[in-house]
Amino acid sequence: MSGAQLGWVVEAMIASTLLMVLVLLARRHVRQAFGPQVAYALWALPLLRLILPPLPRGLSEQATPPLAAASERFATYVVLPMTA
């Protein structure tokens, strides 16, 4: 397995795990609002993430700059106590 494939596997597993946590958190509310069929259908999201191939390198790089720009807007300031 090449480095790119291993990176995709790790990324897909992390993304699927996060999707599973979101489904667990949202399923009760979805079931109450839309019924049990839709709540069960939510489990297709983590499965689809594992099945679908990775995005082409050009698309994934185009999706990254808005996230990087958003993190640059919010600067972190450290306030140090004054010593007398």
Secondary structure as UniProt FT lines:
FT   HELIX           3..34
FT   HELIX           36..41
FT   TURN            42..43
FT   HELIX           44..51
FT   HELIX           57..73
//
